[in-house]
């Protein structure tokens, strides 16, 4: 394992006599000691849990002092920092379902107290909070079938029963139509029918962040991880039969100039066994496809066609994700402006694989910290390491909107604030950007 990104401090290294002395060092000293030195010293001392020391070193390097991760800070010059309303992401990361729903309603009641001064946002937040509650566990009225055959099976997709479907039970048609609601915006309405997407929009409407202060490490990645964690509390993780109900990916797209951002999740929470609901899954996929391809004022109109998805040559035999299935769907339709030069310069993004939610190291750290969940800042940690670049479909969309694929990769080539820049990865991303490939030149 390679060393940490800055030279070891000799005084810290000389003070390290064993694991007990290691515990006495402050975070800055721990961060100054290369990981290979930790490995060597702890092994020679016979310490049994090398992983703890390695994690502490990496975590200290990522944040020598645990920086506060506060979002949605109230703007009130008469209050002290302690008195201001804000969301502590580290604390909220471990909230359960009831705490999350309580906070959503609290914010929706008076968003001004949470940094959102636009009065037109309040009714949107109130509607979203109600829908998120209704579609979430354990007995949301839109989620639960309540023993009614017309609503069976329970799921996190808002649905309406097709009258008389039970008479023929034609499996070549769908038992349901997609319901939900259309959220009005000046650019054009957005159809919402899944509480994961609703939650992402709720958090996004509390922006913008302070464009000259917010970056991937102190806001967007922690907020994305918290959003995914909240989704796991509000939604079913697995249906009976061991079928995953959670979205497999979560994504954040942000604008470095304005501070606006959006969060989204891949399709999840549906129950659409063909022998029970007919072509219900196709109905849901069509609804998300329509969201992706709708025309909105001052936004990029993505022109794609079902059946024309891009296949990954490295994954032979694996069907490509349908257009609209990806976590980028809702963020992209709101964040890619009609001004193409602007997109290339200002848009950034990153995504997280859902597996980070069940990382064994994360569970151990939560146990040690005495919390339900633990947000890990460490480079190579259980959040950072689960980042994922855009799939082939999403790369095409980024190109179509004249964004820079490198700005949505694991390491963005223009993220000056990136503490762990990797020239090899950046070079490869740039080569992909410049190559004559399936997307052509922009």
Residue, then its C-alpha position, 0 to 999 in steps of 0.5 A: x500500500x502506498x504512502x499518504x499524500x504528504x511527507x511523514x513528520x520525523x518527530x511524530x514517527x520517532x514518538x511512535x513506540x507502539x499502538x498505545x503511543x499511536x493512540x496518543x498522537x493527534x489527527x495531524x500527526x497520524x496523518x503525517x505518518x505513511x501507511x506503510x510505516x504504520x504497517x511496519x511498526x504495528x506488525x513489529x509490535x505484534x498489534x492484532x488489529x492493523x486495520x484500525x491503525x491503517x484506517x486512522x492514518x488514512x482518515x487523518x490524512x483526508x481530514x487532519x482536523x475533523x471538519x464540520x460538515x454542515x449543510x443548509x445553514x440559516x442566514x441570520x446575522x443576529x444568531x451565533x453559530x451555535x444558534x443557527x439552524x443547520x444540518x450536521x451531516x455526520x450526525x444525520x448520516x446515522x438517523x433512522x426513518x422517523x428522524x429523517x421524516x421528522x426533519x423533512x416536515x420541520x424544514x418544509x414548514x419554514x425553509x427560510x430557517x434552513x437557508x432557503x429564502x425563496x418563498x416559492x420553494x416552501x409548497x414544493x418542499x411540503x408536497x415532497x415531504x408528504x409524498x416521501x412519507x407516504x411512499x416509505x416504510x413501514x406503512x406509507x399509504x402510497x407504499x402499502x397495499x393494505x391487503x387490497x389486491x388492486x394495490x398488491x404488491x406493496x412497493x415504493x412506486x406510486x401506482x394506479x390499478x388498471x380497471x378490470x385487469x384482474x378479469x383477463x389478467x393479461x400478462x402482456x399488459x400492465x396491472x398498474x399505470x405510473x401515478x405520482x405527480x408533476x412538480x411544476x418549475x419554470x423550466x417545465x414540470x418534472x414527473x415524480x413517482x418514486x420517493x428516492x427521486x423525491x428525496x433527492x429533489x427535496x435536498x437539492x431545493x435547499x440549495x444553492x451551496x456557497x459556490x466559492x466554499x463548497x467542494x466535493x469533500x466538504x459537501x457534495x460527497x458527504x451529502x451524496x453519502x447521507x442521501x444514499x444512507x437515508x434512502x436505505x432507511x426509507x426504502x426496502x433493502x431486499x424483497x422476499x426471494x433476495x431480490x434487491x429493492x435498493x437503487x444500485x447507484x446514487x449520483x450528485x451533479x453540481x455547478x461550481x459557478x452557482x452552487x446549485x446541485x441535484x441528487x438522484x438514484x437509479x431505479x429501485x423500490x419496484x416489485x414487478x414480477x411478470x406473473x403478478x403484474x404483467x408488463x409493470x416494469x416496462x411501464x416504470x422504465x418508460x416513465x423514467x425514459x420520458x423524464x429523461x427525454x422531455x423538453x424543458x426550457x433552457x435545458x438540454x433535450x436529450x435525444x435518445x431511443x429505447x433499444x439503442x443503449x450502449x453495450x459495455x464490451x467488457x461485460x459480454x452477455x450483460x444487458x445495458x441499463x435502459x435509458x432513464x434507469x441510471x441515477x443521473x436521470x433526474x440530476x441531468x435533466x435539471x442541471x444541463x443548461x441550454x448554454x453548452x459552453x457553460x456546461x463544459x466549464x462548470x458542471x461536475x459530478x460523482x456517483x456512489x455504488x450502493x455497496x458502501x452502505x454495507x461495508x464491513x469496515x463501516x459497521x465496525x467503525x460505527x460500533x466503535x463510535x457508538x453510532x448507528x452509522x459512521x461517515x468515513x472521510x478516509x481516502x480509500x475509505x468505505x465512502x471514497x472507494x465506492x465512487x463510480x464513474x459514469x456508464x456508457x449511456x451517461x457518458x453519451x448524455x454528458x457529451x450530448x450536453x457538452x459536459x466534460x466526461x473527465x469532470x464526472x470521473x473518479x478524479x475530475x481533471x479540474x477539481x483543484x481542491x482534490x486532495x488525492x489527484x491521480x495523474x494516470x487516471x486524469x490522463x486516461x480520462x482526458x484521452x477518452x475525452x479527446x479520442x475519436x469514439x462513438x460520441x464524435x467530436x463536440 
